[in-house]
């Protein structure tokens, strides 16, 4: 078994041992989304119009919630040193950590969002579009968030700093993710938006592991 | 007795490190041959941990080289890391995993096989604790688990930061036995320590006396 798989399996097993951590993130997502219809009122037209943006923003915040511990836990118990000293590229370790974050956050959020979309009166096509954009867009959030988590490692108030770093970088993904559902509602195709979201994910995939590794090495000094 | 140059496996030349603008050590040179143990001593803050981290490649030195069998370790850091076993002042264990799981994960992260845990567990009397979650163990039991990880790695060079921390007398004896076996098999070890390691023929380097 390669180091990448070993690390991924280890992190998933750790999450499995403490399911509450993921539960809190998903519960936050549900509560945050449900607050909007309560605050704005039950007009279906308004709710339909803002649904995609609300669900995307809530997904972004929920993803950020669990990012603070992504490397901090390894930093505090000394296992980060073992990753830094593993005889295989640290970039792969960074990718494994972001992958595990996506599996336990991005993936369940993508599955949960269409269910909540029903409460906003979205039709079948929009729900599918919401699922597809989140599925392609959330890996970018995990990668960018992973970079922010690595950069803020060991800093005081790292949670707030992390959000400040990650949120602006996530804006393109947010725009095209939420925008896709609206263009579909306007009778246009979905593919352009999905292609751009995919491109953003690939750019993040091609750059962030190296930046994360560099940030982790710095934190290890 | 200093080893002849041909036997020297690890050669440190002119190593210098700064931390926060302060010079920790400067122009530090020593060689370590197969089967040799170097004990790093010195006051708190004299740079023992920094030296260990610099040898491992975790801290980039400001000057100097770390050579393994003649080759600069900075040229091929992955091959170098494969030759190291690292015991930091933190144990490097996951509290939510059991002793056996921690050991097998550490082995897999090194790219090694996770079988034959038994020998390492027996060496540190951990057999009865193997299934226990590390979070529930005492500090000494955790340290023993971390030491078992070192034994399991089969790396030629052990870098140990305060290995005797929190260990009781039987565990210290177990550690000595394991260390002596490692040295007898041609292994090398550098250990930062305040306590006497109690291994015959150990060389000592006192830091912070410049």
Interface residues (C-beta under 8 A of the other chain):
Chain A: X1 X2 X3 X6 X7 X10 X13 X14 X17 X18 X76 X77 X78 X79 X81 X82 X83 X84 X85 X86 X87 X88 X89 X220 X221
Chain B: X53 X56 X57 X58 X59 X60 X78 X79 X81 X82 X84 X86 X88 X89 X90 X91 X92 X93 X94 X95 X96 X97 X101 X105 X106 X108 X109 X110 X111
